[in-house]
Amino acid sequence: DDDEEEDDLPKVSDVLKQLQSPDMIANMKWKEKAELLSHLGQGASREDGHHVRQAALNIIQDTLGGKNVNVHVIRSALIASGMIGIAMGPELASQMSWKSIMIETMKLLKSKQCGSVAKTVLAQLHGRCFTLANSLEYISHVLGLGSTASAPKSRKSRVGVAKASPNPRRTSTVNGNSGEIIEWLAEITERERNMKGIDPMLEKSSLVMLINLFLSYVDHRDQRCRKNVMNGLMQAVLYGVQRLGLDLTRVMRMCSGLKETNPRGWNKIYQNAQAHLE
């Protein structure tokens, strides 16, 4: 019986105290810490655990951002963040710790031991807790494209930043795990394009920013990454037409940087998008 199982769990406030104590953490074996983080996720995601969620997320943030953390501990922290996120819904994205949790989780997409867990947790939270609109800044940060990431929050200046770079930056690799992130970004763009009731939805200026993220990797040395870039651009174009009601030729103009460097690729996206929309 679920209720009986829940009664067997240690009290979430006690778990929290242990994980907050530097002395206890210093003498804790990885197995014990992984287990405590698992209890923390279970306890904080229950209705009666809502009062500890903020503190629990801070612990998860510190764990994911720590140096040389045991892989089982990382997995437990990721799973706990997923459980708490599902319980919190959109409120998660407004938490101070969320930015760093999301950034660290995206970095783990390239990890052989934790990549699949990171991907699962991001899939659980996408649409429920975060959307492209409120996470593009973090995605560009992880991709190492700082100028886009530090775009000010005001709409006018954000449009300015987005328009300022119509041509793709030729990058061989901005950082090592970009391939996995570009692949994931293409996947969630497609997923979000097909979601009902996206909130918040991309605005036109943030769609330009998304397209520019893909364009920055158009010349990546890895063939699979280049293929994901083309898929991502196609999904972004369809997002603009289907969800934002923009004209196809207008969205294709946002990809003008590709037209200059790879006219065949540009034409292919245009034709595929047309075929998809018919």
N, C-alpha and C positions, 0 to 999 in steps of 0.2 A: 504494500500500500504506500502511495506517495507521501501521505501525511506522516506516516511512521518513519519513512526514510528521512524526511525533512527534520523530524525531531531528533534523529541521530546526529545531525550535523552540529558541529560546534557553533556556539553563538557567534554571529558575525562581528559583534563588537570586540569579543575576545581575540578573534582571528586578526582583526584590524590592529589591536594593541600589540600583538606579537610582531606583526609586519612593520609596525611603526617604530619598534624599539631597536636602535642601532646595536645595542649589546647582544640582543637575542639573534638579530640577523647575522652578526659577525660570527656567531658560534653555530649557525644553522647549517645542516647538510642540505645539498640541493634537493634531495627527495622530499625533505620536510617542507622546504620553501615552495616547491611546486605544488605540494598537497594543500598548503595553506592558501596559495593563490587560487587554487581550484575551489576551495571552500568559500573564499572571498567572493568569487564570481557568482557562485550559487546563492550565497546569503544576500549579497547586495542586489541581485536581480529579483529577489522575492519582494512582494509588496511591502512587507514589514521591514525591508532592508533599505528603503529609499533614502533614509537619513544618513547612511554611510557612503552613498554612491560617490559623492565628490571626493572624499578621502580615499576611497578604493581606487578611483581613477588616477589620483596623484601617485599612489603606490605602483600602479601599472605603468604609468608614465616613467617613473624612476627606474623600474625594472627593465623596460624595453630600451631605455636610453643608457643603461649602465654598460660598463666595460667588462668584457670576458664573462658574460652571464651564461650559465649552463643552458644548453639547448632545451631541456625539459622544462626548465623554469620559464624560458621565453614562450614556449608553447602554452603553458598554463596561463601566463599573463595575457597572451593573445585571445585564448578561449574565454577568459574572464571578461575581457573588454567587449567581446561579442555578446556575451550574456547580459552584461550591464547595459550595453547599447540597445539591445532589443527591448529591454525593459523601459529604457528612457525615451526611445523614439527620437523625434527631432530635437529634443532638449539636449541631446548629447553634443551636437555641433556647437552649442553656445558655451560649453564647459571650457575653462582655461586650459585644462590638460589635453583636450582633444587634438589640438593642432599637432602637438609633439607625438601623441599616440598614433595619429594617422600617418605622419611622416615616417616614424620608425617602422610602422607596419608595412608601408609601401617599400621601404628599403629592404625589408625581409623577403620581398617577392623573388629576389634572386638567390635566396638561401636554399641549399639542397635539403637541409633538415627541417626548415620552418616555412618554406615558400608556399606549400599547399595549404597549411593552416592559415597563413596570412591572407591568402587568396579567398579562402572560405569565409573568414571573418569579414573581409571587405565586402564580399558578396552579400552576406547577411545584413550588413549595415547600409549598403547602397540603396537609396530610395526611401529607406526607413529612417535613417539618421542623417545621411549626407547625400548631396547630389553634386553634379559637376559644378553647378553655379557657386556653391559655398565651399568647394575644395580645390578649384583650379589653382589658386594661389599656392597651396601646399604641394600640389602635383608639380608645378613649375619649379618650386624650391628643390624638390627631390631630383628633378631632372637637371638641376644646376643652371637653370635659365633665370638668373637672379633678377634681371631687369623687368621681366614680366611679373615675377613674383612680388616685387616690391611696388607694384602699381598701387597708387593711393586708392583709398576706398571710395572716394567721391566719384559719381558716375562720369562727370565731364572729364576729369583727368584720366579715368580709366580708359575711356574711349580714345583719348589722346595717345596713351601708351600703346593701345592696341593698333591704332592706325599708323603709328610711327614706324612699324617694322613690317611692311608688306612683303619684303623679300625674305626668303628663308636664310637663316644663318647657316653657312656650310660648316657642319660639325662632323668630325670623324667619330668621336665619342666624348660627350660632355662628362659623363661618368660611367663607371663600369656596368651598373645594373640598369642602364637606360632601356635596353632591349626588352626586358621583362615588363618594365613599367609602360612602355609604348604599347606593347601587346595587350596589357591589362586595360590601358586607357581606351584603345580601339574597342575592346569588348564591352566596357561599361558605357561607351558612347552609343553603341548599338542597343544595349539593353535599356538605357534610359530613353532612347528615341521611341522604344516600343512600350514604355511604362504608362500606366494610367495615372493621372493626377500627380505629376511631378511638382514638388514644391520644396525649395524654389526652382524655377526653370531658368535655363540660360537666357540672358538678354543678348541682343545682337552684338554688343561690345565684347561680351565674354565668349560668344561663339567665334569671333575673330581671334581672341586669345587662344582658344582651343585649337583652331586651325593653324595658328602660328607655332604652337607646341609641336604639332605633327610635322609642319614644314621644316622645323629646325633639325629634323632627323632624316630628311629626304635623301641625303647623301651618306647615310650611315654605312660603315664598311660591312656590316652584317646583312646578308641578303634577307634573312627572315625578318629583321627589323624593318628593312625597306618595304617589304610586303605588308607588314602591319601598319606602316605609315600610310600606304595607299588605301588600305582598308579603313583606317581611322579617318582619313580625309573624306572618303566616300560616306561613312556613317555621319560625320559632322555636317556634310552637305545635306544629307537627307534629314537630319535633325532640324537644320535651318528651314527647309522647305515644309516638312510635315508638322513640326511643332511650333515654329515661330511664324509660319505663314509667309516666309520670304520667297521671292521669285527665284527660280533655279539659276538664271543667268546672273542675278545679283550675288547669290552665294558663291557661284563659280568665280566671280570677280575677286572675292576674298582670297581665292587660291591663286591669284595672279603670279605670285612668286614661283609657283610650280610651272606655270605656262612658259615662263622665260627659260627655266633650266631643263624642263622635261616636258615639252609640248605633247609628246605621245601619251605620257602618263596622265596629263591634264585632260586630254581628249577622252581617254579611257574612262576616267572618273565621270566626266560629263555624260558620256554615252550610257554607262552603267546606271547612273542616277536617273537619267531619262527613262530607261527601260524599266527601272524599279517603280517609277512614279506613274507609269502608264496603266 
